[in-house]
Amino acid sequence: MEKKDYYEILGVDKSCDDKTLKSSFRKLAKEYHPDHNAGKPEAEAKFKEISEAYERLKNPESRAAYDRYGHAAFDGGGGRGNHSGGFDGNFSSAFSDIFNDFFGDFSNSTRSRETSNRGSDLRYTLEITLEEAYNGKSDTINVPINTECSGCKGNGGVNGESPIVCPNCQGSGKTRASQGFFMIERSCTSCNGSGQIVVNPCKSCGGQGRVKKPKKLSINIPAGVEDGNRIRLSGQGEAGLRGGRTGDLYIFVSIKPHKLFQRDGSDLYCNVPVSMATAALGGQIDIPTIDGSKLSVSIPEGSQNNKHLRLRGKGMPILRQKNFGDLHLQISVETPVNLNKKQKKLLEEFQNISDEKNNPVSDGFFKKLRDLWH
């Protein structure tokens, strides 16, 4: 039985442009799609016929071969001879069949299509205070995101109409072409790798199945979270293309610098200035803690500059544990300034009655110098 003319099948003139060709194909594909013609084998046969015609004519090289040799350009007939520039549809098809025996059916690459349609993972940086990291925090954030289009329910078609399987790649999202003894695989140009074509695109989303709008999300930041920690919200990322799987949202925690405390893991460090008299005589000082309370700390008599005090369990909570880190205090002895006459006189008197027992470090240092010089 003689095959019908491809242009006649698509209802276009031989001189039509690519846009007209594509438009006619979409119209016919919608009309004869098997989803809309259940139980009608003649409709399915017609759909395959128009899909074959469009596949041959949409490619400029194969269309030129068809215009010159007709169906003989693809069936290996003698009319094609050596004038097709090496174009051979049967060779590519046979090579693809052999390839599939080893690596699976190319036309059923569902996983590849799902991957290409999957929505992107998104990153959101949440800045919190050290106190919020200590106590934990529940918050609501607004994330600008591509979400499912309500007009087409994510399908990309008018009134939720399902897309059709791409006739060029048979739904795989990829095409293969032989080059010598090699098979070159590329993303399908007809469907941009999605494996599907929207015949009548939704006006709200242009056939993408998703639109950009802010999305409110409630999040819980656990106590003890550290700067740079990542929280993954599965399925809260960008909506997939035309019903594809939604991506994930990753929240990166950024902790603001604190005025008093520096953090190292679960431990906190604080530099505490102490007067010379308190350092010499000892005493009690009040220290603020990260939980907002005050703690009375004893300064030992004769404390030197940079003396280290460790308060166990007064640091940050350890993530997902009941234990706490420590609070480390570094004493900074402050030399008095702006002395009046009486204060200076008292210090002079103190210096006059002091000996090496009162200043063992400095006296020991200068003694070593004297020994070195002599």
For each residue, the residues with C-beta under 8 A, 3 or more apart:
1:
2:
3: 71
4: 8 9 49
5: 8 9
6: 9 10 52 53 56 57 66
7: 10 12 13 14 16 53 57
8: 4 5 11
9: 4 5 6 49 50 53
10: 6 7 21 24 25 28 50 53 54 57
11: 8 24 28
12: 7 16 20 21 24
13: 7 16
14: 7 67
15:
16: 7 12 13 20 21 24
17: 20 21
18: 21 22 58
19: 22 23
20: 12 16 17 23 24
21: 10 12 16 17 18 24 25 54 57 58
22: 18 19 25 26 54 58
23: 19 20 26 27
24: 10 11 12 16 20 21 27 28
25: 10 21 22 28 29 50 53 54 58
26: 22 23 29 30 197 199 200
27: 23 24 30 31 199
28: 10 11 24 25 31 32 50
29: 25 26 32 33 47 50 51 54 164 167 197 199
30: 26 27 33 36 161 164 199 200
31: 27 28 36
32: 28 29 36 37 43 44 46 47 50
33: 29 30 36 37 47 164 199
34: 37 38 43 44 47
35: 38 162
36: 30 31 32 33 43
37: 32 33 34 40 43 44 47
38: 34 35
39:
40: 37 43 44
41: 44 45
42: 45 46
43: 32 34 36 37 40 46 47
44: 32 34 37 40 41 47 48
45: 41 42 48 49
46: 32 42 43 49 50
47: 29 32 33 34 37 43 44 50 51
48: 44 45 51 52
49: 4 9 45 46 52 53
50: 9 10 25 28 29 32 46 47 53 54
51: 29 47 48 54 55 167
52: 6 48 49 55 56 167
53: 6 7 9 10 25 49 50 56 57
54: 10 21 22 25 29 50 51 57 58 167
55: 51 52 58 59 167 168
56: 6 52 53 59 62 63 66 74
57: 6 7 10 21 53 54 62 63 66
58: 18 21 22 25 54 55 63 168 190
59: 55 56 62 63
60: 63 64
61: 64 65 85 87
62: 56 57 59 65 66 73 74 87 89
63: 56 57 58 59 60 66 67
64: 60 61 67 68
65: 61 62 68 69 73 74 80 84 85 87
66: 6 56 57 62 63 69 70 71 73 74
67: 14 63 64
68: 64 65 73 83 84
69: 65 66 72 73 77 79 80 83 84
70: 66 73 79
71: 3 66 74 75 77
72: 69 75 77 78 79 80
73: 62 65 66 68 69 70 80 84 87 89
74: 56 62 65 66 71 89 90
75: 71 72 89 90
76: 80 88 90
77: 69 71 72 80
78: 72 81
79: 69 70 72
80: 65 69 72 73 76 77 83 84
81: 78 84
82:
83: 68 69 80
84: 65 68 69 73 80 81 87 88
85: 61 65
86:
87: 61 62 65 73 84
88: 76 84 91 92
89: 62 73 74 75 92 93
90: 74 75 76 93 94
91: 88 94 95 178
92: 88 89 95 96 176 177 178
93: 89 90 96 97
94: 90 91 97 98
95: 91 92 98 99 176 178 183
96: 92 93 99 100 106 176 183
97: 93 94 100 101
98: 94 95 101 102
99: 95 96 102 103 106 176 183
100: 96 97 103 104 105 106
101: 97 98
102: 98 99
103: 99 100 106
104: 100 108 109
105: 100 108 109
106: 96 99 100 103 109 170 172 174 176
107: 169 170 171 172
108: 104 105 171 172
109: 104 105 106 112 113 171 172 173 174 195
110: 113 114 171
111: 114 115
112: 109 115 116 172 173 174 195
113: 109 110 116 117 171 172 173 193 194 195 196
114: 110 111 117 118 244 245
115: 111 112 118
116: 112 113 173 187 193 194 195 241 244
117: 113 114 194 195 240 241 242 243 244 245
118: 114 115 240 241 244 245 246 247
119: 146 210 237 238 239 240 241 244 245 246 247
120: 146 237 238 247
121: 237 238 247 248 249 250
122: 143 145 237 238 247 248 249 250
123: 249 250 252
124: 141 143 249 250 251 252
125: 251 252 254
126: 139 141 219 221 251 252 253 254
127: 254 255 256
128: 132 133 137 221 225 253 254 255 256
129: 132 133 255 256 258
130: 133 134 255 256 258 261 263 290
131: 134 135 290 292
132: 128 129 135 136 137 221
133: 128 129 130 136 137 221 223 224 225 226 253 255 316
134: 130 131 223 224 290 291 316 317
135: 131 132 223 291
136: 132 133 220 221 222 223 224 225
137: 128 132 133 220 221
138: 218 219 220 221
139: 126 218 219 221
140: 216 217 218 219
141: 124 126 216 217 219 251
142: 214 215 216
143: 122 124 214 215 217 249
144: 212 213 214 215
145: 122 212 213 214 215 237 238 239
146: 119 120 210 211 212 238 239
147: 210 211 212 213 215 239
148: 153 154 209 210 239
149: 152 153 154 156 202 204 205 208 209 210 211
150: 153 204
151: 202 203 204 205
152: 149 155 156 157 158 159 160 161 202 204 205 209
153: 148 149 150 160
154: 148 149 209 210 239 240 242 243
155: 152 160 161 162 163 198 202 209 242 243
156: 149 152 163 198 201 202 205 207 208 209 241 242 243
157: 152 160 161 162 163 198 199 200 201 202 207
158: 152 161 200 201 202 203
159: 152
160: 152 153 155 157
161: 30 152 155 157 158 198 199 200
162: 35 155 157
163: 155 156 157 196 197 198 199 242
164: 29 30 33 167 196 197 199
165: 170 171 195 196 197
166: 169 170 171 173 188 190 191 194 195 196 197
167: 29 51 52 54 55 164 170 190 197
168: 55 58 175 188 189 190 191
169: 107 166 172 173 174 175 188 190 191 195
170: 106 107 165 166 167
171: 107 108 109 110 113 165 166 195 196
172: 106 107 108 109 112 113 169 188 195
173: 109 112 113 116 166 169 187 188 191 193 194 195
174: 106 109 112 169 185 186 187 188 193
175: 168 169 185 186 187 188 189
176: 92 95 96 99 106 183 184 185 186
177: 92 183 184 186
178: 91 92 95 182 183 184
179: 182 183 184
180:
181:
182: 178 179
183: 95 96 99 176 177 178 179
184: 176 177 178 179
185: 174 175 176
186: 174 175 176 177 189
187: 116 173 174 175 192 193
188: 166 168 169 172 173 174 175 191 192 193 195
189: 168 175 186 192
190: 58 166 167 168 169 197
191: 166 168 169 173 188 194 195 196 197
192: 187 188 189
193: 113 116 173 174 187 188
194: 113 116 117 166 173 191 241 242 244
195: 109 112 113 116 117 165 166 169 171 172 173 188 191
196: 113 163 164 165 166 171 191 242
197: 26 29 163 164 165 166 167 190 191
198: 155 156 157 161 163 201 202 207 242
199: 26 27 29 30 33 157 161 163 164
200: 26 30 157 158 161
201: 156 157 158 198 205 206 207
202: 149 151 152 155 156 157 158 198 205 206 207 209
203: 151 158 206
204: 149 150 151 152 211
205: 149 151 152 156 201 202 208 209 210 211
206: 201 202 203
207: 156 157 198 201 202 242
208: 149 156 205 211 241 242
209: 148 149 152 154 155 156 202 205 239 240 241 242 243 244
210: 119 146 147 148 149 154 205 238 239 240 241
211: 146 147 149 204 205 208
212: 144 145 146 147
213: 144 145 147
214: 142 143 144 145
215: 142 143 144 145 147 236
216: 140 141 142
217: 140 141 143 233 236 249
218: 138 139 140
219: 126 138 139 140 141 231 233 251
220: 136 137 138
221: 126 128 132 133 136 137 138 139 225 231 253
222: 136 225 319 320
223: 133 134 135 136 317 319
224: 133 134 136 266 316 317 318 319 320 321
225: 128 133 136 221 222 229 253 255 319
226: 133 229 253 255 263 265 319
227: 253 254 255 263
228: 252 253 254
229: 225 226 252 253 319
230: 250 251 252 253
231: 219 221 250 251 253
232: 248 249 250 251
233: 217 219 236 237 248 249 250 251
234: 248
235: 246 248
236: 215 217 233 246 248 249
237: 119 120 121 122 145 233 246 247 248 249
238: 119 120 121 122 145 146 210 246 247
239: 119 145 146 147 148 154 209 210 244 246
240: 117 118 119 154 209 210 243 244 245 246 247
241: 116 117 118 119 156 194 208 209 210 244
242: 117 154 155 156 163 194 196 198 207 208 209
243: 117 154 155 156 209 240
244: 114 116 117 118 119 194 209 239 240 241
245: 114 117 118 119 240
246: 118 119 235 236 237 238 239 240
247: 118 119 120 121 122 237 238 240
248: 121 122 232 233 234 235 236 237
249: 121 122 123 124 143 217 232 233 236 237
250: 121 122 123 124 230 231 232 233
251: 124 125 126 141 219 230 231 232 233
252: 123 124 125 126 228 229 230
253: 126 128 133 221 225 226 227 228 229 230 231
254: 125 126 127 128 227 228
255: 127 128 129 130 133 225 226 227 263
256: 127 128 129 130
257:
258: 129 130 261 262 263
259:
260: 270 288
261: 130 258 268 269 270 290
262: 258 268 269 270
263: 130 226 227 255 258 267 268 269 316
264: 267 268 269
265: 226 316 325
266: 224 315 316 317 318 323 324 325 326
267: 263 264 315 316 325 326 327 328
268: 261 262 263 264 290 314 315 316 325 326 327 328
269: 261 262 263 264 327 328 330
270: 260 261 262 287 327 328 329 330
271: 330 332
272: 285 287 329 330 331 332
273: 332 334
274: 278 279 285 299 303 331 332 333 334
275: 278 279 333 334 336
276: 279 280 333 334 335 336
277: 280 281
278: 274 275 281 282 283 285 299
279: 274 275 276 299 302 303 304 305 331 333
280: 276 277 301 302
281: 277 278 301
282: 278 298 299 300 301 302 303
283: 278 298 299
284: 296 297 298 299
285: 272 274 278 296 297 299
286: 294 295 296 297
287: 270 272 294 295 296 297 311 327 329
288: 260 292 293 294 295
289: 292 293 294 295 314 327
290: 130 131 134 261 268 314 315 316 327
291: 134 135
292: 131 288 289
293: 288 289
294: 286 287 288 289
295: 286 287 288 289 311 314
296: 284 285 286 287
297: 284 285 286 287 309 311 329
298: 282 283 284
299: 274 278 279 282 283 284 285 303 331
300: 282 303 307
301: 280 281 282
302: 279 280 282
303: 274 279 282 299 300 307 331 333
304: 279 307 331 333 361
305: 279 331 332 333
306: 330 331 332
307: 300 303 304 330 331
308: 328 329 330 331
309: 297 328 329 330 331
310: 326 327 328 329
311: 287 295 297 314 326 327 328 329
312: 326
313: 323 324 325 326
314: 268 289 290 295 311 324 326 327
315: 266 267 268 290 324 325 326 327
316: 133 134 224 263 265 266 267 268 290 324 325
317: 134 223 224 266 321 323 324 325
318: 224 266 321 323 324 325
319: 222 223 224 225 226 229
320: 222 224
321: 224 317 318
322:
323: 266 313 317 318
324: 266 313 314 315 316 317 318
325: 265 266 267 268 313 315 316 317 318
326: 266 267 268 310 311 312 313 314 315
327: 267 268 269 270 287 289 290 310 311 314 315
328: 267 268 269 270 308 309 310 311
329: 270 272 287 297 308 309 310 311
330: 269 270 271 272 306 307 308 309
331: 272 274 279 299 303 304 305 306 307 308 309
332: 271 272 273 274 305 306
333: 274 275 276 279 303 304 305
334: 273 274 275 276
335: 276
336: 275 276 339 343
337:
338:
339: 336 343 344 347
340: 343 344
341: 344 345
342: 345 346
343: 336 339 340 346 347
344: 339 340 341 347 348
345: 341 342 348 349
346: 342 343 349 350
347: 339 343 344 350 351
348: 344 345 351 352
349: 345 346 352 353
350: 346 347 353 354
351: 347 348 354
352: 348 349
353: 349 350
354: 350 351 358 359
355: 358
356: 359 360 363 364
357: 360
358: 354 355
359: 354 356 362 363
360: 356 357 363 364
361: 304 364 365
362: 359 365 366
363: 356 359 360 366 367
364: 356 360 361 367 368
365: 361 362 368 369
366: 362 363 369 370
367: 363 364 370 371
368: 364 365 371 372
369: 365 366 372 373
370: 366 367 373 374
371: 367 368 374
372: 368 369
373: 369 370
374: 370 371
